Amino acid sequence: MLIRRCSLLLIAIFAAGASAQDPSATVASLIGQDLILPHAGEQPRLRLRKSATRIAGNCDLAVVVQDAGWKSGAAQFTLQTIGMPVAADQNNRCRFPQNVIDLEIAGFAPAEAADALLAAVHQVLQTPEEYLAAKGVSFTLPPGDEDQAPVRPPPPITVPKVLLRVEGAYTDLARRVHQKGDVRVSLVIGADGRVHHTRLVQSLGYGLDENAMRDLRLWRFEPARQGDRQVAVESTIAMHFDIR
């Protein structure tokens, strides 16, 4: 009986290992993630090879991965635009940003290892930290607890500095009714340089509130300081929407 149990255990371990290396599962794990697509925001369809993922262009977009699949050694994604990232006040020039982008990265082995697959994908679809690094901006703070209590003076507080902001995308519905104005959000900028405890205080509707709230997940800050320590502080951010 002991031998049989050990055999079953080994089978289960090997099955779990095979699942962990399943490219389709690895690609599907990205569904719902908010990421940044640099350079290629004006192209409705992107066909790339894993060995050549450098893209020419000046239009960076913040996107959510709506769908993802795996077919014949190719990772395929459907991306929905949620905003335009700006790192350290550098220019981001988008004349004709796309609302939906189909992305394919081909040239993988049929059973590509998860780490190699994700490494290639993240050359194209970047986290805020990867995007900042590509722009020459260092941000290495790990995520902190969600429940971060803001501090108040005294002693004096050095205010946080924006390293990466994302301007919310204008929705088709808002465009049809010519809606414009500010979405205002109360929040806490954590000691980890990330946004926590968001609360909508001024709404525009028509999908603009949702884009604004989602974009704030991608914002990054040099945290506030009180004396020699990084601290969480309360703040309010107004995200402006207008017809362009």
C-alpha positions as CSV (number, residue, x, y, z in Angstrom):
1,M,0.0,0.0,0.0
2,L,2.9,2.4,0.8
3,I,4.5,1.7,-2.5
4,R,1.2,2.3,-4.3
5,R,0.7,5.6,-2.5
6,C,4.2,6.8,-3.4
7,S,3.6,5.9,-7.0
8,L,0.4,7.9,-7.0
9,L,2.2,10.8,-5.4
10,L,4.9,10.8,-8.0
11,I,2.3,10.7,-10.8
12,A,0.6,13.7,-9.2
13,I,3.8,15.6,-9.0
14,F,4.8,14.9,-12.6
15,A,1.2,15.9,-13.7
16,A,1.5,19.2,-11.8
17,G,4.9,19.9,-13.4
18,A,3.5,19.2,-16.9
19,S,0.6,21.6,-16.1
20,A,3.1,24.3,-15.0
21,Q,4.9,24.0,-18.3
22,D,1.7,24.0,-20.4
23,P,2.1,27.1,-22.6
24,S,-1.7,27.6,-23.0
25,A,-2.1,27.8,-19.2
26,T,0.9,30.2,-19.0
27,V,-0.6,32.5,-21.6
28,A,-4.1,32.3,-20.1
29,S,-2.7,33.4,-16.8
30,L,-2.2,36.9,-18.3
31,I,-5.9,37.4,-18.9
32,G,-7.2,40.4,-16.9
33,Q,-3.8,41.8,-16.2
34,D,-3.1,45.6,-16.7
35,L,0.1,46.0,-18.7
36,I,1.8,48.5,-20.9
37,L,2.3,48.1,-24.7
38,P,5.2,50.4,-25.7
39,H,5.7,51.9,-29.2
40,A,2.9,50.0,-31.1
41,G,-0.3,51.7,-29.9
42,E,-1.3,52.8,-33.4
43,Q,-1.2,49.4,-34.9
44,P,-4.4,47.3,-34.8
45,R,-2.5,44.1,-35.5
46,L,0.9,43.0,-34.4
47,R,2.7,39.9,-35.6
48,L,6.1,39.4,-34.0
49,R,8.7,36.7,-33.5
50,K,10.0,35.9,-30.1
51,S,13.5,36.5,-31.3
52,A,12.6,40.0,-32.7
53,T,10.3,41.7,-30.3
54,R,11.7,45.3,-30.7
55,I,9.0,47.5,-32.1
56,A,9.4,50.8,-33.8
57,G,7.0,53.6,-32.9
58,N,6.2,56.4,-30.5
59,C,2.7,55.5,-29.2
60,D,2.6,53.7,-25.8
61,L,-0.7,52.4,-24.4
62,A,-1.9,51.0,-21.1
63,V,-3.9,47.9,-21.9
64,V,-5.9,45.1,-20.2
65,V,-5.5,41.6,-21.6
66,Q,-9.0,40.7,-22.6
67,D,-8.2,37.3,-24.1
68,A,-5.2,35.1,-24.6
69,G,-4.6,31.8,-26.4
70,W,-1.9,29.5,-27.6
71,K,-1.8,28.0,-31.2
72,S,1.0,26.2,-33.0
73,G,3.9,27.8,-31.0
74,A,2.3,31.3,-31.0
75,A,1.0,33.3,-28.1
76,Q,-2.1,35.3,-29.1
77,F,-3.6,38.3,-27.2
78,T,-6.6,40.6,-27.5
79,L,-5.8,43.9,-25.8
80,Q,-8.2,46.7,-24.8
81,T,-6.8,50.2,-24.4
82,I,-7.4,51.8,-21.0
83,G,-5.0,54.7,-21.1
84,M,-1.8,56.4,-22.1
85,P,1.3,56.0,-19.9
86,V,3.7,58.9,-19.3
87,A,7.0,58.2,-17.5
88,A,8.8,61.0,-15.7
89,D,7.2,63.6,-18.0
90,Q,8.7,62.1,-21.1
91,N,6.7,62.5,-24.3
92,N,4.2,59.9,-25.4
93,R,3.0,60.8,-28.9
94,C,-0.2,58.9,-30.1
95,R,-1.9,60.4,-33.1
96,F,-4.3,57.4,-33.7
97,P,-4.3,55.1,-30.7
98,Q,-6.2,51.9,-31.2
99,N,-9.0,50.8,-28.9
100,V,-8.4,47.1,-29.5
101,I,-5.2,45.5,-30.6
102,D,-4.6,41.9,-31.7
103,L,-1.1,40.8,-30.8
104,E,0.7,37.5,-31.8
105,I,4.2,36.5,-30.7
106,A,5.3,33.4,-32.7
107,G,8.3,31.2,-32.9
108,F,8.0,29.3,-29.6
109,A,8.6,25.6,-29.1
110,P,5.4,23.5,-28.8
111,A,6.1,23.0,-25.1
112,E,7.9,26.3,-24.3
113,A,8.9,26.6,-20.7
114,A,6.8,29.1,-18.7
115,D,9.7,31.3,-17.7
116,A,11.1,31.7,-21.2
117,L,7.6,32.3,-22.6
118,L,6.8,35.0,-20.1
119,A,10.2,36.6,-20.5
120,A,9.5,37.0,-24.3
121,V,5.9,38.3,-23.7
122,H,7.1,40.8,-21.2
123,Q,9.5,42.3,-23.8
124,V,6.3,43.4,-25.5
125,L,3.7,43.7,-22.7
126,Q,5.5,45.3,-19.8
127,T,4.7,45.8,-16.1
128,P,5.0,49.4,-14.8
129,E,8.4,48.5,-13.4
130,E,9.6,47.1,-16.7
131,Y,8.3,50.1,-18.5
132,L,10.0,52.5,-16.2
133,A,13.3,50.6,-16.4
134,A,13.1,50.9,-20.2
135,K,12.7,54.6,-19.8
136,G,15.7,54.9,-17.6
137,V,13.7,55.4,-14.4
138,S,14.5,53.1,-11.4
139,F,11.6,51.8,-9.4
140,T,12.5,48.7,-7.3
141,L,10.1,48.9,-4.3
142,P,8.2,45.6,-3.7
143,P,4.4,45.7,-3.3
144,G,3.4,46.5,0.3
145,D,0.3,45.7,2.4
146,E,-2.9,46.9,0.9
147,D,-4.0,48.3,4.4
148,Q,-1.5,51.1,4.7
149,A,-2.4,53.8,7.2
150,P,-1.5,57.4,6.0
151,V,0.5,59.6,8.3
152,R,0.1,63.3,9.0
153,P,2.5,66.0,10.2
154,P,4.2,66.8,12.4
155,P,7.1,66.2,11.6
156,P,7.0,67.7,8.1
157,I,6.3,65.3,5.2
158,T,8.1,65.4,1.8
159,V,5.3,64.9,-0.8
160,P,5.4,61.9,-3.2
161,K,6.7,62.4,-6.7
162,V,5.0,60.9,-9.7
163,L,7.2,58.5,-11.7
164,L,4.6,57.0,-13.9
165,R,1.1,58.3,-14.6
166,V,-1.5,56.9,-16.9
167,E,-4.0,59.3,-18.7
168,G,-7.4,57.5,-19.0
169,A,-8.6,56.5,-22.4
170,Y,-11.7,58.2,-23.8
171,T,-14.5,55.7,-24.4
172,D,-16.6,55.5,-27.5
173,L,-19.8,56.0,-25.4
174,A,-18.4,59.2,-23.8
175,R,-17.4,60.4,-27.3
176,R,-20.9,60.0,-28.6
177,V,-22.5,62.1,-25.9
178,H,-19.5,64.6,-25.9
179,Q,-18.9,63.9,-22.2
180,K,-15.9,65.7,-20.7
181,G,-14.5,66.8,-17.4
182,D,-12.6,65.4,-14.4
183,V,-12.9,62.1,-12.6
184,R,-11.7,62.7,-9.0
185,V,-10.4,59.9,-6.9
186,S,-9.5,59.9,-3.2
187,L,-6.6,57.5,-2.5
188,V,-3.6,56.6,-0.4
189,I,-0.1,56.7,-2.0
190,G,1.6,53.9,-0.1
191,A,5.1,53.6,1.2
192,D,5.6,51.1,-1.6
193,G,5.0,53.9,-4.2
194,R,1.6,52.4,-5.3
195,V,-2.0,53.5,-5.1
196,H,-4.2,52.0,-2.4
197,H,-7.7,52.6,-1.0
198,T,-9.2,54.3,-4.0
199,R,-12.6,56.0,-3.6
200,L,-14.5,57.7,-6.4
201,V,-15.5,61.3,-5.3
202,Q,-16.4,62.8,-8.7
203,S,-17.9,60.8,-11.5
204,L,-18.3,61.3,-15.2
205,G,-19.9,58.0,-16.1
206,Y,-19.9,56.5,-19.7
207,G,-17.0,54.1,-18.8
208,L,-14.6,56.9,-17.9
209,D,-14.8,56.2,-14.2
210,E,-13.9,52.6,-14.7
211,N,-10.9,53.5,-17.0
212,A,-9.6,56.1,-14.4
213,M,-9.9,53.7,-11.5
214,R,-8.2,50.9,-13.5
215,D,-5.4,53.2,-14.7
216,L,-4.5,54.1,-11.1
217,R,-3.3,50.5,-10.5
218,L,-0.4,51.3,-12.9
219,W,0.7,54.6,-11.4
220,R,4.0,54.6,-9.6
221,F,5.4,57.2,-7.2
222,E,8.6,58.0,-5.3
223,P,7.0,57.7,-1.9
224,A,6.5,60.5,0.6
225,R,9.0,60.7,3.3
226,Q,8.7,61.7,7.0
227,G,12.2,62.2,8.3
228,D,14.3,59.3,7.1
229,R,11.5,56.8,6.4
230,Q,9.1,56.3,3.5
231,V,5.4,56.7,4.5
232,A,1.9,56.5,3.2
233,V,-0.1,59.7,2.6
234,E,-3.6,60.6,1.6
235,S,-4.1,62.4,-1.7
236,T,-6.7,63.2,-4.4
237,I,-6.1,62.8,-8.1
238,A,-8.2,64.4,-10.8
239,M,-8.0,62.7,-14.2
240,H,-9.2,64.9,-17.0
241,F,-11.1,63.6,-20.0
242,D,-11.8,65.6,-23.1
243,I,-12.6,65.0,-26.8
244,R,-9.4,65.0,-28.9
